[in-house]
Amino acid sequence: MLKLTCLGIGLFLLLLPEPSLASADFLTLCRLFKDGTLIRYPGSCDLYIKCNDGEGTYHRCENPLVFNGNTGKCETATTANSVHCSNRCEGLDGVWKAYPTDCRHYYYCSNGEALFGGCGEGLHFDEASQSCVYEEQSSCVEFPNICEALPKTNFRDETDCSKYYECSLSGNPKSKACGKTVPYFQWTSGACALKKNVPCTAHPKSGICGTAKKPLTGYQADGGSCRGYFNCANLGIVEDLDPVWYQCPEGTFFDSTRKTCAEPTSVVCTHNRCEGRGTMLVTSSVDDCHSYYRCENGTEVAKVMCERDMFFDERIQACTFTFIEDKCCDGTKYE
């Protein structure tokens, strides 16, 4: 089959084969969606994916039914719900149509025949403008018109924990941002949540390295976890807009005062103090050392107050009458 290839923004013809649609593995899509989400398999009409705990399993509608992504049901085939697995160029000539399984490729329609093509590296095909555009200008996420493959829902933006995509019936996802009260998007629930309840490796970079008038350099806390920090490069009179993110080793927290990784009991942090610490009891950063968190697999599951005005000693994993004055104990005092 002829192949159309994009170099830069220009398009021209090459004789190269089209890859098989079955070669892609779309089960990983479930890392973006909450449990129970049903996704029509890209390029297929009867195959779909069911998400559970970030993992997907394949399912197929009984013949001759097709899967409707918007309703999440197997239905009788119609022209509207079968367009995704039929010839996308049928009856068309001289136009470009998005390839069903990725953002970079497309079909050129020549007298009803679909000719396979692709944009250059770092580019996405944009059906609306009939051209290749830079990735950051593209509305394509994972594959074209992703919102046509699933019910109206919200899903994760992997580049920034404070942002998410909102699906509308238009077929294109819209980028949204969580608010100050619940600043991070929790993909497992499909809603915004407290930072401490969202495992994150893509913390927002805005403002981390100061401003153009007052740039910050060196190690800076990531503002969303106890272990994470950014390294802000010294760029002279301007701030680093793209600092590199790092994590302290498990069992240690980043100390923004000393600019180093340290024992958790010496570091004030009101985010998830269980992160990287497995299953144990950990001192909270509130209540003047009178409370602690019960951790399970690195997650805070309960906050507990010591009885009879006792103090919590993380070293012995118990409440005690011995006076404890670890620096970490009162976040409101030190932060």
N, C-alpha and C positions, 0 to 999 in steps of 0.2 A: 504494500500500500504506500502511496505517496505520503511523505511527511513534510509538514511546514515547520520551519525552525525560526525562532526569533533571535537575532543578534542585536543587542541593544534594544531599540524600540522598533526596528525595521523587520519586515517579514519576507521570507522567500521560500522557495520550494526545494526539498531534498527528497531523495528516494531512500527512506529508512522505515523499518517495520514498527508497527504500533505494539506496545507491551500488552500483556494480558491483564484484564481487570482483576482477575483472581489472584494476581501476584502480590497485591497489597494486603497488609494485615490491619484491619480496622478495629480489632478488639481493644486496642490501646486508647481508642476514643473515650472510653469510659472513665479515664483519669480526669476528664473535664466535667462529668455530669453526676448528679445526685443518684442515689440508689433508686432502682425501678424505672429509670429512663429507658425508653425503647427507641432505637435509631434504625431507620431504613439503611440497609447496606448500600453504600454508594455504587451506582451503576447497576443495581439489581432492583427488581420489582417485588419478588416474593421472599427475599432473604432479609432478616433484620437482626439486630443485636440488643440483648438485654443487659443492662448494667447492674452490678451489685458489688459494693465495696471497692469501687474503682476498677473492677475487672469485668470483661464482657464475655458473653456466651452467644453462639450463633443459634438462630431459630429460623424455620422456614414455614411459610403459609402452605396450607394444603392446596394442591392443584385443583382448580385453576385460579385460586384467589391470589391477590396481590396485597402487599403491605402498604398502608397509608400512613406515612410518617406523622402527619398532622393530627390524626385521630388515634394513632397507636393501635390500629386494628387491621386484621386481614379482611379484605373486602372484595366484592365482585369487580373485575377489571373494567375500567373505563378509559377513554382517551386521556383524561386528566391525570389519573393515578398511574398510568402506564408509560408516561412520557420519558421516565428516567431509564427505562431499559429498552426503548425502541430507538430507531435511527433519529437522532436529534436534528439531522439535516433534511429530513423528509419534506419535500416540497419547497426547499430553500435553495437559493443560489447567490453566491457572492457575499455571504455573511459569515461571521465567526461565532462559534458556540463554545461555551466552557466545557472542558473535559470533565467527566463526572467524578473522578477520584482524587484529583489534586489541584492545587492552585496555579501551577505553572503551565500546564498544557491546555490545548484547545483543539477544536475541529474547524477546518475551513470547509464550508458547504459549497460544493460545485455540482450544480444540476441535481441536487438531492443526495449526492455522495458525500460522505464524511471523510475528509482527509485530515490525518493526525498531524499536529504540530506542537511546538513548545517555545516558550519565551526563554531568554538567556538566564544565566545564574543571577540570583538576587532579584528576579522580576516575577510578577504574577500577571496572568491574563485577566483583563477586566472586560467582561462582556458588554457592559453598558457603554463604554467608550470605544469598544472594538480595537483595543490596543494592549500592549504590555506596559505595565506600570511598576514602579518600585514597590517592594513589599510593604514598606511603611505607609504607602498611599492606598493599599489594597483593602477591600472589605472582606476578602476571602480568608476564612479560618479553617484549616485542615483540608477542606475541599469546597468547591463552589456551592453557593446557595445551601449551606449546611442547615439552615433553619427550615428548609422544605423537607428535611429528612426526619424531623422530630417534632413533638408538640411544642407550643409556645412555652419557652422555659429560659432560665438563666444558666450560664455555664462559665467556667473558670477562664480567666486570662492568665496564662502561664508566665507572662513577662512582668506582672505586677500584682501582688496579693491584694492591693486596695481596689483593683478594678475587676470587672466581669463583663460578659457579653449578654445582652438581652435579645432573645429571639422574638421576632415579629413575623407575621404572615407574609411579609414582603420577600422573605428568603434570605435577606442579608442581616447578619448580627450587628447590633449597635453597641458601641463601647460605653459602659457606665462606670461610675465611681461610687464606692461606699461613702457614708457620711462620717462625721467625727465621733458620734456615739458608738456606732458599730463599724469600725474602719476597715476590716478585712473581709474578703469574700470567702465563705465556707462552702466549698464545692459539694460536700456531702449532704448539705441541707438545701443548697441552691439559694442561700440568703446571706446577707452580711452579718458579721458576728464580732465579738470582742477579739482583739489580737491574740490573747492568750489561748483562745480556743481554736486557732487556725494554724496548723503546721505550715511554715512558709520558708521558701528559699529564694523568693523574689520580692524582697522588701522595697518599697518605693524609695527612689534615689533623690527625689526633689527636696532641696533644702539641707540634705545631709552634710554637704561640704560648704555650707554657708551661703553667702550671696556674692555678687560681683563686687560690691563695695567692701565686704568683709569675708573673704574666702577662708575656709578652714583647711588645714592639711593634716596628714597623718591618719591615725586610727580614730574612727568615730563610731559610736554605738549605732546599730541599725534601727533603733526605735521601735522594734517589734518583737524582739526575743532577748533572752538572757545570754545566749552564747554568741550571737552574730555581731559582726562589725564590718565597716567599710574602710578601705584604705584610700584616702583622698590624696591624689597627686598634687604636687606643688606646681601650679601652672602660672605662677607670677601674680598678675593683677586680676585674674579671673578665677572663678571657682571650678572645680572638677565636676562636670555634669554627668560623668559616667564612671563613678568609682567602682572598684572591684570589691565584691563581698566575700567575707571569710567567716569561719566558725571556730570557736575555741573547742578543744578536745572535749569529748564527753566527760562529765563529772567536774567541769570547770565553767565559770562564767566570765564574760568580758567586763572588766572594770574600767569604766570610762574616765575615771579620775587618774588611775595609774597607767592607763593605756596598755593593759596587759591582761592575760587570762589568769584567773585566780580562784581560790577556794570559794564555793558559793556562799558560805556563811560570812564572808568578808565583803560581799558585793550586794548592793541594793539593786533589786530588780523586781518590779511588780508585774512582769509578764509571766509566762508559764515557767515556774521554777522547777518543774518536773522534767523539762526537756533534757534529753540525754542522760537521765539519771535512773531509768528503769523503773522498778517497783520498790518503793521505800517511803519513808516519812521525811518531809523536808520543811525547814523553817520558812514561815511566810515573811513577807516584807512589810507587814502591818501588825498592829496590836501589841507593839513593844515586847516582842518575843513570847507572847502568851498563846500564840496559835501556830498551827502547822497544816500542811497539805498532805493528803494521802495520795500517793502517786501510783499509777498502774501503767506500765509500759510507756513511761515518759509523758503521761497525761494527768493533769489534776482532776481527781474524781470527787474530792470532798475537802472542805476546810473544817478543821476541828479546833475548838478552844480547850485549853487545859483547864482542869477543874481547880477549885479552891485557890485561884490566883497564882497557880504554879507557872513556871517558865518551861518552854520547850527547848530541849537540848538535842540538836541533830546528831551529835556525836554518839550519844547513847540511845538514840531513837525513842526517847520517852520524855514525859513531863517530869519536872523536878522542882524542889523548893530552892535549889541553888540559884542565885541570881545570875541571869544570862544577859550579856550586853554585846552580842554579836552585832557588827555594823549593819548586817542585812535586815535586822529585825523591824525597823520602822522606815519604810520607804517614804512616807510623807515628811519625815524629818530631814532625810538626806537628799532627796531628789528635788 
